[in-house]
Amino acid sequence: MRYPRKPLRSPLPGAAAPAAALAAGLLLAGCSASGADGVQRAAPDSAQTTLSTGPDGVSYSVQARNVDLALTGATLRLDPASGKASLQFTVDNKGPVTEHLGLVTVDGGQARLNGGPAAEGLLSTAGIRLDSGQSLVFGAPTDVKDPSIVLPPTATAAVRTAEAKAGGTVPVMLMFGIAGTVHLDVPVRS
């Protein structure tokens, strides 16, 4: 069925200017908005990072738009009883949005993430949850109150080899949902 064409009605005299001003104002306001979720993404190469290694392990921080993460005390440790290795560190999410640690590789092998019992350390399909304004400790896999990272057997072998050398390190990659990928050479501590 076809409908007959109706001529467009012209606006009332003097009504066009305020309507045009309102539309222009809404358009400009929409252009400066950061999106429906309120999250502003950082442009590439705009992050500020620091990296240091001390007696407590590797410390790393990254600050960018809506990202303010600090990792401290990152070390790889061997459990003498079980012979298994684990990656341990503390992460502080000082940014305004919830972050997730979604993937960890150690010496090229993918580690398994175990969530903790608290809401900010729960494991979901996005990874381990890091709430805004919270600090989270990644402990040994035998510690049930904290989330943990279980290394694959190939990484455990690399940790044993690095432990035999003074100052030995193993490459670690952490992938965060918003902060992105972090590459570290993590020292092995006994």
Backbone torsions as a table, in degrees:
resi	resn	phi	psi	omega
1	MET	NA	136.0	179.4
2	ARG	-107.6	140.1	178.9
3	TYR	-100.7	144.2	178.8
4	PRO	-68.6	145.9	178.0
5	ARG	-73.0	135.2	176.2
6	LYS	-109.7	139.9	178.0
7	PRO	-67.6	143.2	177.1
8	LEU	-70.1	138.2	178.8
9	ARG	-84.9	138.2	177.9
10	SER	-81.1	146.6	-179.1
11	PRO	-65.7	163.1	177.7
12	LEU	-62.2	148.5	-179.7
13	PRO	-57.8	133.8	177.8
14	GLY	83.6	-8.4	-177.6
15	ALA	-85.8	-18.8	-175.9
16	ALA	-68.9	-39.7	-176.4
17	ALA	-64.1	-50.3	178.6
18	PRO	-64.2	-36.1	179.6
19	ALA	-66.0	-40.9	178.9
20	ALA	-65.9	-40.1	179.1
21	ALA	-64.7	-41.3	178.4
22	LEU	-64.0	-44.0	179.8
23	ALA	-63.7	-41.6	178.8
24	ALA	-65.0	-40.0	178.5
25	GLY	-64.1	-42.6	177.9
26	LEU	-65.5	-38.6	179.3
27	LEU	-64.5	-45.0	178.8
28	LEU	-64.7	-40.0	178.4
29	ALA	-64.5	-38.7	178.9
30	GLY	-66.4	-33.6	-179.2
31	CYS	-69.6	-29.7	-178.2
32	SER	-91.1	-6.1	179.2
33	ALA	-71.2	156.5	-176.1
34	SER	-99.7	9.5	178.7
35	GLY	112.9	170.4	-175.9
36	ALA	-65.1	-31.5	-177.5
37	ASP	-88.9	-4.3	178.4
38	GLY	75.5	6.0	-178.2
39	VAL	-95.7	128.6	176.5
40	GLN	-101.9	126.4	-178.5
41	ARG	-84.0	144.2	179.6
42	ALA	-79.6	143.5	174.5
43	ALA	-72.6	151.4	178.5
44	PRO	-56.2	145.2	177.8
45	ASP	63.2	21.2	179.6
46	SER	-102.7	-2.8	-177.8
47	ALA	-77.9	148.7	174.4
48	GLN	-108.1	124.5	-177.7
49	THR	-126.1	152.8	171.9
50	THR	-134.1	147.3	-178.6
51	LEU	-141.7	132.6	176.9
52	SER	-148.8	152.1	176.8
53	THR	-123.5	130.0	179.9
54	GLY	-137.4	-169.1	-178.4
55	PRO	-64.7	-22.8	-179.9
56	ASP	-90.2	-3.7	-179.2
57	GLY	120.0	-161.8	-177.5
58	VAL	-89.9	137.5	172.8
59	SER	-119.0	138.3	-176.8
60	TYR	-143.4	138.1	174.4
61	SER	-137.8	148.1	178.3
62	VAL	-136.8	133.2	177.1
63	GLN	-130.6	127.3	176.4
64	ALA	-153.0	-173.8	179.3
65	ARG	-62.1	121.3	-179.2
66	ASN	63.3	16.4	176.8
67	VAL	-130.8	126.0	173.3
68	ASP	-150.7	86.1	-177.9
69	LEU	-112.8	142.5	174.4
70	ALA	-132.7	121.0	174.3
71	LEU	-103.6	132.5	179.3
72	THR	-132.6	149.6	174.2
73	GLY	65.0	32.5	-179.4
74	ALA	-71.5	118.0	178.7
75	THR	-141.5	155.8	170.8
76	LEU	-105.4	132.9	-176.9
77	ARG	-131.5	142.1	174.7
78	LEU	-97.8	133.7	174.5
79	ASP	-87.3	114.0	-176.0
80	PRO	-62.7	-30.7	-177.5
81	ALA	-70.8	-48.0	-175.8
82	SER	-94.9	-20.0	-176.8
83	GLY	79.1	3.8	-179.9
84	LYS	-92.2	153.4	179.6
85	ALA	-106.4	154.0	177.1
86	SER	-142.0	153.6	176.2
87	LEU	-100.3	124.8	-177.3
88	GLN	-125.5	137.2	177.4
89	PHE	-168.4	170.5	174.3
90	THR	-117.7	138.2	177.4
91	VAL	-125.5	131.4	176.9
92	ASP	-110.3	122.6	175.7
93	ASN	-99.7	97.3	179.6
94	LYS	-92.9	-0.7	-178.6
95	GLY	-76.2	170.0	-176.2
96	PRO	-83.0	-3.5	-177.3
97	VAL	-125.8	156.0	175.9
98	THR	-70.5	135.7	-179.5
99	GLU	-112.7	161.2	176.0
100	HIS	-134.3	136.2	170.4
101	LEU	-93.5	108.4	-170.2
102	GLY	-99.0	-24.9	-174.7
103	LEU	-154.5	140.6	175.8
104	VAL	-135.2	130.6	170.9
105	THR	-121.8	143.1	178.0
106	VAL	-127.5	120.3	-177.2
107	ASP	53.3	38.0	177.0
108	GLY	84.7	-10.2	179.1
109	GLY	-98.6	139.1	-177.9
110	GLN	-76.0	127.6	178.1
111	ALA	-86.5	160.7	177.1
112	ARG	-99.8	131.6	178.6
113	LEU	-92.4	132.3	174.0
114	ASN	-115.9	125.8	179.2
115	GLY	-79.5	159.6	176.6
116	GLY	-96.9	175.0	-178.2
117	PRO	-78.2	-18.4	-178.6
118	ALA	-81.2	154.8	-176.9
119	ALA	-57.9	-40.1	-176.9
120	GLU	-75.8	-9.2	178.7
121	GLY	-114.0	13.1	-177.4
122	LEU	-69.1	149.2	177.2
123	LEU	-99.2	127.4	176.5
124	SER	-130.2	-173.5	178.0
125	THR	-65.6	-21.5	177.9
126	ALA	-82.9	-15.1	-178.1
127	GLY	121.4	-160.8	179.4
128	ILE	-85.6	127.4	-173.9
129	ARG	-76.8	131.4	177.2
130	LEU	-123.2	95.9	-177.0
131	ASP	-66.2	151.8	176.8
132	SER	-61.3	133.9	177.7
133	GLY	78.7	10.6	-177.4
134	GLN	-113.2	156.3	174.3
135	SER	-114.7	138.7	-176.2
136	LEU	-134.7	131.7	179.5
137	VAL	-101.3	127.4	172.7
138	PHE	-98.2	109.5	-174.9
139	GLY	-102.6	-163.8	178.8
140	ALA	-70.9	150.2	179.8
141	PRO	-58.8	-20.9	178.5
142	THR	-81.2	-10.8	180.0
143	ASP	-86.0	112.5	-174.8
144	VAL	-86.0	-9.5	-178.3
145	LYS	-90.3	-12.7	179.6
146	ASP	-121.3	152.8	172.0
147	PRO	-65.8	159.1	-178.8
148	SER	-144.1	166.8	179.1
149	ILE	-125.6	116.6	-178.7
150	VAL	-98.1	124.5	-176.2
151	LEU	-82.0	147.5	174.6
152	PRO	-71.8	161.5	-178.0
153	PRO	-56.7	-36.0	-179.9
154	THR	-65.2	-36.3	178.9
155	ALA	-71.1	-36.9	177.8
156	THR	-61.2	-39.9	177.0
157	ALA	-63.7	-40.6	178.4
158	ALA	-65.0	-36.7	178.2
159	VAL	-66.6	-41.6	177.7
160	ARG	-60.9	-42.7	179.3
161	THR	-64.0	-44.2	-179.4
162	ALA	-67.7	-31.6	-179.5
163	GLU	-66.3	-31.6	-179.4
164	ALA	-68.1	-22.7	-179.9
165	LYS	-97.1	141.7	174.5
166	ALA	-68.6	127.8	179.8
167	GLY	74.0	21.5	-178.8
168	GLY	-66.5	141.1	178.2
169	THR	-130.1	161.2	177.9
170	VAL	-131.9	136.9	179.1
171	PRO	-71.4	133.8	-179.4
172	VAL	-129.0	138.7	175.1
173	MET	-122.9	126.9	176.6
174	LEU	-113.8	131.6	178.5
175	MET	-116.1	116.3	178.8
176	PHE	-101.6	152.2	-177.9
177	GLY	-64.2	-39.7	-177.1
178	ILE	-109.7	-43.7	-177.9
179	ALA	-69.9	-23.3	178.0
180	GLY	92.2	-153.6	-173.2
181	THR	-94.0	136.2	178.7
182	VAL	-123.7	125.2	177.4
183	HIS	-108.3	128.1	-178.8
184	LEU	-135.2	149.4	167.3
185	ASP	-101.5	104.9	-172.0
186	VAL	-96.3	131.3	-179.8
187	PRO	-73.9	153.0	176.4
188	VAL	-96.7	128.4	179.5
189	ARG	-121.7	145.1	178.3
190	SER	-96.2	NA	NA
